[in-house]
């Protein structure tokens, strides 16, 4: 009977928690620091830990943990500029799936 249930919907809260954990794990940031990120917190160009090499690892880990596919042409400076931009991008990808 459980297979007749619709798939759980991605919520902003669960996406936020997973995204923060990925940032902490991939970039080696303390959880307390990541917990302080708000929508306007700068990422690429603001966090020295998030360099061009770390971007690939970060995106791969987001794909794996959130079961989404991020195409190369979707990656741009705007989606990585702030935490809010990255969160919005990931929420959009999860709702498209």
C-alpha positions in Angstrom: 0.0 0.0 0.0 2.9 2.4 0.7 3.7 2.4 -3.0 0.4 4.1 -3.7 1.4 7.2 -1.7 2.7 10.2 -3.6 6.4 10.9 -3.2 7.2 13.4 -0.4 7.4 16.9 -1.5 10.7 18.8 -1.1 10.3 21.5 1.5 12.3 24.6 1.8 13.2 23.6 5.3 14.6 20.1 4.5 16.4 21.5 1.5 17.9 24.2 3.7 19.2 21.7 6.2 20.7 19.4 3.6 22.3 22.3 1.7 23.9 23.7 4.9 25.3 20.3 5.7 26.7 19.9 2.2 28.4 23.3 2.5 29.9 22.5 5.9 31.1 19.1 4.7 32.5 20.0 1.3 34.1 23.3 2.4 35.2 22.2 5.9 33.2 25.0 7.5 32.1 24.8 11.1 28.4 24.1 11.4 27.9 27.2 13.5 29.3 29.4 10.7 27.0 27.8 8.1 24.0 28.1 10.4 24.5 31.9 10.4 24.1 32.1 6.6 21.1 34.0 5.5 19.7 34.7 2.0 22.2 37.4 1.3 25.3 35.6 2.6 28.0 35.6 -0.1 29.3 32.3 -1.4 31.5 32.3 -4.5 33.9 35.2 -4.3 33.2 35.7 -0.6 34.2 32.4 0.9 37.9 31.6 0.3 37.1 27.9 0.8 34.7 28.0 -2.3 37.2 28.3 -5.1 36.7 27.0 -8.6 37.9 23.5 -7.7 35.5 23.3 -4.8 32.5 24.3 -6.9 32.6 21.0 -8.9 32.8 19.0 -5.6 30.0 21.1 -4.1 27.7 20.7 -7.1 28.3 16.9 -7.3 27.6 16.5 -3.6 24.3 18.5 -3.9 23.3 16.3 -6.8 24.0 13.1 -4.8 22.3 14.2 -1.6 19.3 15.8 -3.1 18.8 13.4 -6.0 18.9 16.1 -8.7 20.9 16.7 -11.9 22.6 20.0 -12.5 23.5 20.6 -16.1 26.7 22.4 -17.0 24.7 25.2 -18.7 22.7 25.9 -15.5 25.8 26.8 -13.5 26.5 30.5 -13.4 27.7 33.1 -11.1 24.2 34.2 -10.0 23.3 30.8 -8.6 26.5 30.6 -6.6 26.7 34.3 -5.6 24.7 34.0 -2.4 23.2 31.3 -0.2 19.7 32.5 -1.1 20.5 32.1 -4.8 21.9 28.6 -4.4 18.9 27.6 -2.2 16.4 29.0 -4.7 18.2 27.2 -7.5 18.2 23.9 -5.7 14.5 24.2 -4.7 13.6 24.8 -8.3 15.6 21.8 -9.4 13.8 19.6 -6.7 10.4 20.8 -7.8 11.1 20.1 -11.4 12.1 16.5 -10.7 
